[in-house]
Amino acid sequence: MQARGVSRPDLLVGLFVLALAALVGWQAAAIPTSPVYAQVGPKFVPYLVTAFMAVLGIGLTLHALRGGWTADIPEVVEAPPTNWRALILVGAGLVVNLVLIEPLGFVIAATAQFVLVAAGFGSRNPLRDLIIGLVVTLLAFIGFDKALGVNIGAGILEGLF
């Protein structure tokens, strides 16, 4: 096996992930902790994410120092043309969710987003997507609102529950 040089783009990605891990860790340390928590406090998950990101960043950096993952690609394949329809539908789904969540609530907004994103990913059955989206968003709303007590945007349909 031949020794390869350092891959600068791959090294930059690894260092960026390490910097991001440091930022997440710094912000996790700023989370106030109440003495009420006996074992697991609000900092646990952010510190866990920090640790995983740091391990990923170290792995990416070490791999970049050994030649990088882009060196393993046998040949460069030209990217296909941009699918503007899909991009516009997914973007429209995000905008529709932002616009509808306040007046109509989470379930309707997220269901509309689901239908648009599914169409963006190539679905040709909007009725099926509407039903699946409605079921999934209703379950998510019930889980957050009833089980966790977190209001994620009560609206028209949520009032029925």
N, C-alpha and C positions, 0 to 999 in steps of 0.2 A: 504494500500500500504506500502510495506517495504521500509525502508531507505537503500539506497545502498551507498557504499563507492565511493571514487574518482577513476575514470578510468584513469590511467596514460597515456595509449596510446592516448586516446581521448583528454586528457588535453594537451598532446604534440602537437597534430594537431591544437587545438584551439590557443595555444600560438605561434605556427609557423605561422598561418594565421595572428595573431596580429603583429608579427615581420615583416612579409612581408608587411602588411599595413603600418607599420612605415617606412620601406625602400622605398616604393612607395611614401609616403608623403614627405620624405626627398628629394628624387630625383625630385618630382614635385616642391618643393620649390626652387630647383636649376635652374629651367627653366627660362631663361631671359624673361622679359616682356618689351615690347616696349610701350611707351606712346601713340602709335597710337590706341591701343585697348580702346574703350570707355566702353564697358560693359563686354563682355565675351572674355577673353584672352586665351592664350595657356595653362594656368594652370587649367582651369575649369574642363575638363574631367579627368585629373589625380587626382585632388582633389576629384572628385566625386567617382572615383574608390577607392581611399583611404578610403573614408567614408563608402562605401559599404563593403569593405574588413574588416574594423574595426568593423562594426556591425556584420558581419558574424563571425569574430574571437571572439568577446565578447559572441555571442550566443553559439558558439561551446565550449568555455571555461566554461560558466555557465552550459551547459548541461553535460559536463564532470565532473564538480564538484558535480553534482547530480547523478552520476552513469554512465553517458556516453551512447552513442547510441549503442555501441556493446553489452551492457547488455540487450538490447531489442530483440536481435536475439534469438529465441527459441532454436535452435540447430545449431551446426556447420555443414555445408554442404561442402563436399570435392570439391575442384575446379576441373573443367574438365581439361583434358590434354591441353597443349599449342598447338594452331593451328599454326604450323610453316609456313605453306603455306601462310596463311593470313598475318602473321607478316612479312614475306619476301616480299610479294607483296606490302604492305603498305610502308615498308622501301624502296623498289625499286622505288615506286612512288615519294618519297621525293628526292632520289638521282637523278632520271631522271629529275625532275624539276630543281634541282641545275645545272645539266650538260647541259641541253638544253636551259635554259632561256637566256643565253648570246648569243649563236650563232643563235638560231631560234626564240627567242622572247617569250613573256608571253603566248600568246594564244596556241601555239603548246606545250610548256612545261607544262602548266597547264592542257591542254586536255589529254596529255599522263599520267600525274599524276592522273587525274580523272579516267581514264580507269583502271589503275593499282589498285587504292584504291577501286574502285567499285568491281573489281575482288576479291580483298582481303576480301571484305565484303560479297562475295558469289554470285555476279552477274554472270550470264552465258550468257549474251548477249553483247559482246564487241562492236558490231556495234551500238546498241542503246546507249551504254555508250559513245561512241565516238561522236555521234551526240549531245547528251545532254551536254557533256563536252565542245564541240566546241561552242554551243549556249551560255552556261553560261559564258565561258571565254571571248567570244567576247563581250557579254553585259558588263561584268566587265571591260574589256579593254576600251570600248567606254565610259563607265561611268567615269572611272578614267581619261582617256586621254582627252576626249572632254569636259565632264561636269566639271571636277575638275582641269584639266590642270596638272595632275600628270603622269609622264612617269613611267610605271611599267614594262617596258621591250619591247620596240618596236623591231619587227623582220620581218619575211617574210610576214605573213598574215596581220600584223598591218599596213604595208605600203600601203595596199589597201584602208585603211580608212583614 
